[in-house]
Structures are given as C-alpha cells and as structure tokens.
C-alpha cells in the first residue's frame, strides 16, 4: 500500500510540473487599411469562433456598425441604437476586422506609475514579454486590469453610403466619451509588424475595453494608466 501511495504521489507531482504548452498565436481577419479605403464588408463570422476555449478578441462589425470585444469566451459587443449603447452578447454577427487568440493562463505584473503614455506602455509590454520568454517579433495578446485614471473611447456607427473614411470620422460617427477613475478590463494586441493591419499606423497597440459593471465597452482611443493597474501576458 505504501509503495502504491508513493507511485501515485510521484505521478501527481509530475503532472503538476508539466510545461505550459498553450498555443496563444494571434489570428486576424480583415485590415484597417482596407477599411480606410472604403471596403467595410464582412471578412469573418463570429459564429466560427463561438466554441473556441478561452477566446479573447476585438474588432469591428461589418459595415462598421459596432465594436467587438470578447473576454474569456464571453462577448460584450457594443452597437449604437437610437443614440444609445446596446450590447450584443451573441456570436451571430459578422466582422469587417477581427483579431483574436485563445489564452487559458496569464501571468501578471504591476504597471509602474511612470508608464504615462502609449509609447511607454508599448515599451513596457515588450520588456515584460521578453522577460517572460515571449517572442516579441510575433503579435502578443495582453490584458490590463484595474482603475484607469482616464480612458477615451468610441463605438463606431458608420453612416450608410459614406465612402470618405478618416480616423477622426471613425471616432465621431457613433458614441464616444471619457471615463475617469473607472474599474476596467482591457483586451489588447501588441505587434511591431501589423501597422495599418490591426494596429493604427502610429502605434503597436490596439485595445478595447469594458467597465467592470458591463455598462460601457468599446474601442480605446486614449488611455492614462491608473495606480495599481495590472498587465497580464500569456503564461509560458
């Protein structure tokens, strides 16, 4: 009996020590440059992702009629109806732009108080990814959680038939606002090689968010990190 107990204990130890082999490769459909040229038709169906485990995703609906944000398989997609923010928690619609990854395990690190710009946040994410053995030449999914000092957002609601696309018009076409000192969860993707594909041409980041009370969600235009916010990267 004692020998059997020892064998079982060893097996449980070995199982507990097995390496994390999760595949967190970032996949995407559509491109910002294509949308800015006026092609806003669907490139992917959300239904094709509905059964993926631990799915994290962001993007825009076809015809730019709302923002996509999915946290651990739960959708809180935002659309504008009658000048009000409405949420779609289904996977029934299609996307013009979609970026996603499956991540079951995350590692966390405190974001220092001096990270006060997008450029510094980019550098911090890259530094932490390198420390964690993550290949920074490939796209990286990340989360940010905590109390945001300030967060500017929009939910796009593109006017039918408008063929003149600018970044400013995308921000102003639907609803937008600024949240101060709000508890938020942010899903983002970092990439040094996908500008104008799924990050804008001035940044390596694309981020969407939801408030903890699930009352606001959408695309992040600007972010001021608050005290004691956490950065989460895929665990290795």
C-alpha positions, -999 to 999 in steps of 0.1 A, spaced: 0 0 0 28 24 9 46 18 -25 13 25 -43 9 57 -24 45 68 -34 39 60 -70 6 80 -71 23 109 -53 52 109 -79 27 108 -108 7 137 -94 39 157 -89 50 151 -125 16 161 -138 16 193 -118 51 201 -132 43 196 -168 52 226 -190 25 250 -202 21 242 -239 -8 266 -246 -10 279 -282 -16 316 -279 -9 325 -316 -28 357 -327 -50 353 -357 -68 380 -376 -92 387 -405 -95 420 -424 -73 450 -423 -76 486 -412 -60 499 -444 -88 480 -463 -115 496 -442 -100 530 -446 -101 526 -484 -139 521 -481 -141 483 -481 -161 475 -449 -177 443 -459 -176 411 -437 -144 391 -436 -152 367 -408 -182 352 -390 -182 353 -352 -201 320 -352 -169 303 -363 -153 313 -330 -181 305 -307 -167 272 -295 -131 282 -290 -118 279 -255 -107 309 -235 -112 332 -265 -101 369 -264 -110 391 -294 -116 426 -306 -126 441 -339 -154 459 -357 -187 446 -372 -193 445 -409 -202 479 -423 -187 494 -392 -218 490 -372 -203 485 -337 -173 472 -318 -163 437 -309 -148 427 -275 -148 392 -262 -133 383 -228 -126 346 -220 -153 335 -244 -179 360 -233 -190 386 -258 -199 422 -248 -201 436 -283 -213 472 -285 -236 488 -310 -254 521 -312 -292 522 -315 -312 554 -312 -282 572 -298 -279 546 -270 -252 520 -263 -267 485 -267 -248 452 -261 -249 421 -282 -237 390 -262 -242 366 -291 -219 353 -318 -245 359 -346 -229 388 -365 -200 391 -389 -169 412 -386 -150 435 -410 -120 433 -387 -113 406 -362 -82 399 -341 -82 370 -316 -63 345 -296 -70 317 -271 -53 321 -238 -61 299 -208 -33 310 -184 -19 345 -178 10 359 -158 6 393 -141 29 422 -133 22 456 -117 24 485 -142 47 512 -127 33 547 -121 57 563 -146 40 545 -175 21 576 -186 20 573 -224 12 548 -252 49 548 -262 59 539 -227 32 512 -224 44 497 -257 80 496 -244 68 481 -210 48 454 -227 78 445 -249 102 444 -220 79 422 -199 72 399 -228 110 394 -233 114 387 -196 87 360 -199 103 344 -229 76 355 -254 87 362 -289 81 399 -294 86 396 -332 51 380 -333 18 395 -322 11 393 -285 -23 393 -268 -25 411 -234 -49 422 -207 -48 453 -185 -70 454 -154 -76 479 -126 -87 515 -121 -80 536 -152 -72 572 -145 -87 583 -178 -99 564 -208 -112 579 -240 -134 556 -261 -158 553 -290 -183 529 -305 -184 533 -343 -218 536 -361 -208 543 -397 -233 562 -419 -246 541 -447 -233 552 -481 -204 574 -467 -173 565 -486 -149 590 -471 -131 574 -443 -108 592 -418 -97 583 -383 -115 612 -368 -148 603 -386 -145 568 -373 -142 581 -337 -171 605 -341 -195 586 -362 -213 568 -332 -209 573 -295 -178 584 -276 -168 595 -242 -142 598 -215 -142 577 -183 -124 588 -152 -112 565 -124 -132 536 -136 -125 499 -130 -119 483 -164 -107 452 -181 -88 458 -214 -81 434 -241 -53 444 -264 -29 431 -291 7 443 -294 25 439 -327 55 456 -343 47 444 -378 9 449 -383 6 487 -385 -25 495 -407 -35 459 -405 -48 456 -369 -29 485 -352 -31 520 -364 -1 534 -383 12 554 -352 12 526 -327 20 490 -319 -12 486 -299 -49 480 -305 -71 480 -274 -108 476 -265 -123 476 -230 -153 470 -208 -161 485 -174 -165 461 -145 -202 468 -143 -205 460 -181 -223 493 -188 -197 506 -212 -175 489 -238 -158 497 -270 -126 509 -287 -99 527 -267 -87 560 -283 -65 571 -254 -56 557 -220 -40 571 -189 -28 542 -166 -41 545 -130 -24 534 -98 -20 496 -92 -31 485 -127 -20 451 -138 -6 439 -171 -13 403 -180 6 384 -206 2 347 -217 19 324 -192 48 303 -206 
